[in-house]
Amino acid sequence: MSNQQSTLESAFSGEPALIPYVVAGDPNPEATKEYVRALAKGGADVIELGLPFSEPIADGPTIQNAIQRALSGGMTPDKYLDLVSELDVDVPIVCMTYYNLIYQYGDSEGVESFVSAAGETGISGLIVPDLPVEESDSLREACDEHGLDLVFIVAPTTTDERERRILSQASGFVYVQARMGTTGAQADVSGATHDSLSRLAETDLPKAVGFGVSEGEHAKEIVSAGADGVVVGSALVDIIASGENVAKRLESKAAELKSGARDGTQEVPQPE
């Protein structure tokens, strides 16, 4: 991995990063472009753009439904890459998808075709939740070759040994899973978040907490606990699913979350 600071790492410099997640093609590609612009305008520092897969094991019902809407609308990996190439926002794009889509893309099996195409369209990194770190060498090498970061998820149950392995392979940022189970908006911040952040305190990579974040107060608490950013998905996908005044509400929710994250920096304990 390169020692040079990545585009994704740079997104965390200065203040905590807001990383909203939406599904590409939900409900259609043109709407996705509008929604990404709205989120960027609201304060997003990175956009996590889901590439729909038919068996999204890490996702809860809200995002599964969004994925189904996108697939029903005809979203494919090629259309996804076209969509990304047409985005006119000045924030890094991270592709969140599943390994099978990456491996099967193109004329020959393997990760090279997709990673190469992703790099050409301007994608800054990949999140692949069903890829075990022990089997990630080929994807890590392809990402290095084409200038992409490879982001890994650290769960509350991740062992110390596996965490060390993840940190040796990860770049861009570490995605800290706030709670066990699948994604979905929650009413509070899990206590496991604080434990996970404590365990990761020594890493130089930025730490972004996701799974269950839905309010500005959640973002504030998470950042005050030591996170460098927050990932928010289901709360935004719910807005998209409503179909009502979506872009304006996404911009407003992003602004609320970004404000909460900034407020959290005021409560981070300072070294004496």
Disulfide bonds with the S-S distance in Angstrom:
none
